Amino acid sequence: MLDTKASPPGPPVSDTDLLPETRLVHAGILRSPFGETAETLYLTQGFVYDRAETAEARFKNEDPGYQYSRYGNPTLSMFEDRLAALEGAEACRATATGMAAVHGAIVSLVKAGDHVVAPRAMFGSCRWIIEEMLPRFGVTSTLVDGADLDQWRAAVRPETAVFFLETPCNPTLEVLDIAAIAEIAHAAGALLVVDNVFATPLHQRPLALGADVVVYSATKHIDGQGRCMGGAILASRVLIEERIQLFLRMTGPSMSPFNAWVLVKSLETLPLRIARQAETAGKLADVLAGLAPVTRVIFPGRADHPQAALIARQMSGPSTLIAFEVAGGKAGAFRFQNALRLVRISNNLGDAKSLITHPATTTHSRFKPEERAALGISDGLLRLSVGLEHVDDLAADLTRAAAGL
C-alpha cells in the first residue's frame, strides 16, 4: 500500500552557512511520495485521520499533523518555512493579506487597558487600526514623530504593551532607527512590531536589529507580479505559538493554499527581482533629480536622503521605491501621471511593472490636509514603485512626462 504521508524535507537548508538565494530555492520543501520537483499545491479544506485517537491527538497538539486548512496546510507550511529561513525567524504564520498580518500581530499582543506607541507616518489602514479600531476595545495609543527618539521615550506609559512602526515609511520613505526604538520598547517592557514591506527581507532584517515581530504584505515584492494577495507574521516560536497562533486560528484570516503556492514559487526569484528593481530605482532617482519640474527626490540609497547615515547602518541595499515632488501641486502631479505611457497609475507597489500613485488622493486620502502637510505628503508628492522594465525606457517615460509640466 502506498505511504500517503508527505516525505520529510530532508536535511535542514536554513542553516546560516547557506546564503539567502539558496534558502529561497530549497528551504521548507515538503515532497509527497511521488517525489515531485516543484512544490505541491494541496487544495484541500480538511484532512482525514486513520483512527479516532489520531484526531484527538491532533486537536490536543500531541500529533504534529494537519487538521483543517484554516489552521494549517502543507503548502502554507512551505511558504511559511521558506520565508522564516530567509528572515532568520523561528516561526512564521501566513495570512490572507498584509493588513490581516498587521491586524493579527497587533491585536494578538494587546488587551483592554493596554497602550500602543506608533509613528504618525504610516500607511492609512495601519493608522486606522491604531487610532480608530483599538480604542473600541479599550486600547489607547500615542502617535509620535518616528525619527525623534525622545518622543518615543516620552510616549511610554506603565501600560504600554506594543510599539509599531514601518520603515521606510509610506510614502515619504523616511527611515526609522529600529535598533534604538527596540531598545526603548524593551526597557518599557513592550514588544516591537515592524512592517518591513518597503525594505523587503533582503535589504533589512528587523529581528536581527531587536524587533520582536516582523510583518509583510506578501502581495507586494514577495509575489511581485500582481497575481495574488497574502501576508505574513514572523517572530520567535514562543511568541507565535503562545500569543499569535490562537488568534489567527480562531478569527480565520487564513491564506488560500493556491496563494501560498504562488508565493512560495515567487520567493525563488525574489533576489533577482529586488536587485534589478533597486538598481534601476537608483538610476531613476538620479534622472528625476535632474528634471526641472521635479522639486525634491527622496530615495533610500542617495547620499542626500535625510537619514543616509542610518540607512548605511541598517539597510543592506536601497529601496525599490522613489518619492518625489513635482511643481504645480495636485494639478501638476495629475498632469505628470496622465502623461506617462509606460509607468501605470496604481496604488500597489513591488510589482514587475512600474507603478505610480498620488498618495494625497489615494493611499493617504483619509488623512486631514494638515496631517498630510505635517508628514511631508504634499499635493505634489508622487510615489514611484520601480519594476523590471529597462531603465532607459523608464527614464525616457519620466523625462517625457516632466517635459509637459
FENURGI-V209604 format. One record per residue. N is the residue number from 1. RES is the residue in one letter. D_LAST is the distance of its C-alpha to the last C-alpha in Angstrom with 1 decimal. Layout:
{{N & RES & D_LAST} {N & RES & D_LAST}}
This chain:
{{1 & M & 72.5} {2 & L & 68.9} {3 & D & 67.6} {4 & T & 64.7} {5 & K & 63.4} {6 & A & 60.2} {7 & S & 60.9} {8 & P & 60.1} {9 & P & 56.9} {10 & G & 59.0} {11 & P & 58.8} {12 & P & 56.0} {13 & V & 52.9} {14 & S & 51.0} {15 & D & 53.0} {16 & T & 51.2} {17 & D & 52.3} {18 & L & 49.9} {19 & L & 46.2} {20 & P & 43.4} {21 & E & 42.7} {22 & T & 46.4} {23 & R & 46.6} {24 & L & 43.8} {25 & V & 45.8} {26 & H & 49.3} {27 & A & 49.4} {28 & G & 50.8} {29 & I & 52.0} {30 & L & 54.7} {31 & R & 56.4} {32 & S & 58.7} {33 & P & 62.1} {34 & F & 60.5} {35 & G & 58.8} {36 & E & 55.4} {37 & T & 52.8} {38 & A & 49.7} {39 & E & 49.6} {40 & T & 51.3} {41 & L & 49.7} {42 & Y & 52.2} {43 & L & 51.3} {44 & T & 54.0} {45 & Q & 54.3} {46 & G & 57.5} {47 & F & 60.3} {48 & V & 64.0} {49 & Y & 66.8} {50 & D & 70.0} {51 & R & 72.0} {52 & A & 71.8} {53 & E & 72.3} {54 & T & 69.2} {55 & A & 67.1} {56 & E & 68.6} {57 & A & 67.9} {58 & R & 64.3} {59 & F & 63.7} {60 & K & 65.6} {61 & N & 63.3} {62 & E & 66.4} {63 & D & 65.2} {64 & P & 61.8} {65 & G & 61.1} {66 & Y & 58.6} {67 & Q & 59.3} {68 & Y & 56.3} {69 & S & 52.8} {70 & R & 51.4} {71 & Y & 53.2} {72 & G & 52.7} {73 & N & 52.4} {74 & P & 53.0} {75 & T & 49.5} {76 & L & 48.0} {77 & S & 50.3} {78 & M & 49.0} {79 & F & 45.4} {80 & E & 46.5} {81 & D & 48.7} {82 & R & 46.2} {83 & L & 43.5} {84 & A & 46.1} {85 & A & 47.2} {86 & L & 43.7} {87 & E & 43.1} {88 & G & 46.6} {89 & A & 47.5} {90 & E & 51.0} {91 & A & 49.9} {92 & C & 47.0} {93 & R & 46.7} {94 & A & 44.2} {95 & T & 42.6} {96 & A & 40.9} {97 & T & 37.5} {98 & G & 35.9} {99 & M & 36.2} {100 & A & 39.8} {101 & A & 40.2} {102 & V & 38.7} {103 & H & 40.8} {104 & G & 43.9} {105 & A & 43.7} {106 & I & 43.4} {107 & V & 45.7} {108 & S & 48.4} {109 & L & 48.6} {110 & V & 49.0} {111 & K & 51.5} {112 & A & 51.9} {113 & G & 52.1} {114 & D & 49.9} {115 & H & 46.7} {116 & V & 43.4} {117 & V & 41.0} {118 & A & 37.4} {119 & P & 34.1} {120 & R & 31.7} {121 & A & 28.9} {122 & M & 29.6} {123 & F & 28.7} {124 & G & 29.1} {125 & S & 32.1} {126 & C & 33.9} {127 & R & 33.5} {128 & W & 34.9} {129 & I & 37.9} {130 & I & 38.7} {131 & E & 38.0} {132 & E & 39.0} {133 & M & 41.3} {134 & L & 43.5} {135 & P & 44.6} {136 & R & 46.2} {137 & F & 48.5} {138 & G & 49.4} {139 & V & 47.0} {140 & T & 45.1} {141 & S & 42.1} {142 & T & 40.5} {143 & L & 36.8} {144 & V & 36.1} {145 & D & 33.4} {146 & G & 33.8} {147 & A & 33.4} {148 & D & 36.2} {149 & L & 39.5} {150 & D & 41.4} {151 & Q & 39.9} {152 & W & 41.0} {153 & R & 44.5} {154 & A & 44.6} {155 & A & 43.7} {156 & V & 46.7} {157 & R & 49.5} {158 & P & 52.9} {159 & E & 51.7} {160 & T & 48.4} {161 & A & 48.6} {162 & V & 45.1} {163 & F & 42.1} {164 & F & 39.0} {165 & L & 35.7} {166 & E & 32.9} {167 & T & 31.5} {168 & P & 28.9} {169 & C & 27.8} {170 & N & 25.5} {171 & P & 22.5} {172 & T & 22.2} {173 & L & 24.5} {174 & E & 26.9} {175 & V & 30.1} {176 & L & 33.5} {177 & D & 36.8} {178 & I & 38.8} {179 & A & 42.1} {180 & A & 42.2} {181 & I & 41.4} {182 & A & 44.0} {183 & E & 46.5} {184 & I & 45.9} {185 & A & 46.2} {186 & H & 49.4} {187 & A & 51.0} {188 & A & 50.5} {189 & G & 52.0} {190 & A & 48.7} {191 & L & 47.0} {192 & L & 43.5} {193 & V & 41.3} {194 & V & 38.2} {195 & D & 35.4} {196 & N & 34.5} {197 & V & 32.0} {198 & F & 29.0} {199 & A & 31.3} {200 & T & 33.4} {201 & P & 37.1} {202 & L & 36.7} {203 & H & 34.7} {204 & Q & 36.3} {205 & R & 39.9} {206 & P & 40.3} {207 & L & 44.0} {208 & A & 44.8} {209 & L & 43.1} {210 & G & 45.3} {211 & A & 43.6} {212 & D & 46.1} {213 & V & 43.9} {214 & V & 40.8} {215 & V & 38.9} {216 & Y & 36.4} {217 & S & 34.4} {218 & A & 35.6} {219 & T & 33.1} {220 & K & 30.5} {221 & H & 31.2} {222 & I & 34.9} {223 & D & 34.5} {224 & G & 31.1} {225 & Q & 31.0} {226 & G & 30.3} {227 & R & 33.9} {228 & C & 35.7} {229 & M & 35.8} {230 & G & 38.0} {231 & G & 38.6} {232 & A & 41.0} {233 & I & 43.0} {234 & L & 44.7} {235 & A & 47.3} {236 & S & 50.9} {237 & R & 53.4} {238 & V & 55.2} {239 & L & 52.1} {240 & I & 51.1} {241 & E & 54.6} {242 & E & 55.7} {243 & R & 52.6} {244 & I & 49.9} {245 & Q & 51.7} {246 & L & 53.8} {247 & F & 50.8} {248 & L & 49.0} {249 & R & 52.2} {250 & M & 53.0} {251 & T & 49.6} {252 & G & 48.6} {253 & P & 44.9} {254 & S & 46.0} {255 & M & 44.0} {256 & S & 44.8} {257 & P & 46.9} {258 & F & 44.6} {259 & N & 41.5} {260 & A & 43.5} {261 & W & 44.4} {262 & V & 40.8} {263 & L & 39.9} {264 & V & 42.9} {265 & K & 42.0} {266 & S & 38.3} {267 & L & 39.6} {268 & E & 41.1} {269 & T & 37.7} {270 & L & 35.9} {271 & P & 36.3} {272 & L & 35.0} {273 & R & 31.9} {274 & I & 31.1} {275 & A & 31.7} {276 & R & 29.3} {277 & Q & 26.5} {278 & A & 26.9} {279 & E & 27.0} {280 & T & 23.8} {281 & A & 22.1} {282 & G & 23.2} {283 & K & 21.7} {284 & L & 18.3} {285 & A & 18.3} {286 & D & 18.8} {287 & V & 16.0} {288 & L & 13.5} {289 & A & 15.1} {290 & G & 14.3} {291 & L & 10.5} {292 & A & 9.2} {293 & P & 6.6} {294 & V & 9.6} {295 & T & 12.2} {296 & R & 15.1} {297 & V & 16.7} {298 & I & 20.0} {299 & F & 22.1} {300 & P & 25.9} {301 & G & 26.8} {302 & R & 24.9} {303 & A & 27.0} {304 & D & 24.7} {305 & H & 25.1} {306 & P & 27.0} {307 & Q & 29.9} {308 & A & 30.0} {309 & A & 33.8} {310 & L & 34.5} {311 & I & 32.5} {312 & A & 34.6} {313 & R & 37.7} {314 & Q & 36.8} {315 & M & 34.7} {316 & S & 35.8} {317 & G & 32.4} {318 & P & 28.7} {319 & S & 26.7} {320 & T & 25.1} {321 & L & 22.3} {322 & I & 19.3} {323 & A & 17.7} {324 & F & 14.5} {325 & E & 12.4} {326 & V & 8.7} {327 & A & 7.8} {328 & G & 8.1} {329 & G & 11.1} {330 & K & 12.0} {331 & A & 9.7} {332 & G & 6.6} {333 & A & 9.0} {334 & F & 10.1} {335 & R & 7.1} {336 & F & 6.9} {337 & Q & 10.7} {338 & N & 11.1} {339 & A & 9.4} {340 & L & 11.9} {341 & R & 15.2} {342 & L & 17.5} {343 & V & 16.8} {344 & R & 18.1} {345 & I & 17.5} {346 & S & 20.7} {347 & N & 22.3} {348 & N & 24.8} {349 & L & 24.8} {350 & G & 27.0} {351 & D & 26.8} {352 & A & 27.2} {353 & K & 24.0} {354 & S & 20.7} {355 & L & 19.5} {356 & I & 16.7} {357 & T & 17.2} {358 & H & 16.0} {359 & P & 19.3} {360 & A & 19.2} {361 & T & 19.5} {362 & T & 21.5} {363 & T & 23.8} {364 & H & 24.0} {365 & S & 23.7} {366 & R & 27.4} {367 & F & 26.9} {368 & K & 27.0} {369 & P & 23.9} {370 & E & 26.0} {371 & E & 27.1} {372 & R & 23.6} {373 & A & 22.7} {374 & A & 25.9} {375 & L & 25.1} {376 & G & 21.7} {377 & I & 19.9} {378 & S & 17.1} {379 & D & 15.0} {380 & G & 12.0} {381 & L & 14.4} {382 & L & 14.3} {383 & R & 17.4} {384 & L & 17.6} {385 & S & 21.0} {386 & V & 21.6} {387 & G & 23.9} {388 & L & 26.2} {389 & E & 24.0} {390 & H & 24.1} {391 & V & 21.9} {392 & D & 20.7} {393 & D & 19.5} {394 & L & 17.6} {395 & A & 16.1} {396 & A & 15.0} {397 & D & 13.5} {398 & L & 11.4} {399 & T & 10.5} {400 & R & 9.6} {401 & A & 7.4} {402 & A & 5.5} {403 & A & 5.6} {404 & G & 3.8} {405 & L & 0.0}}
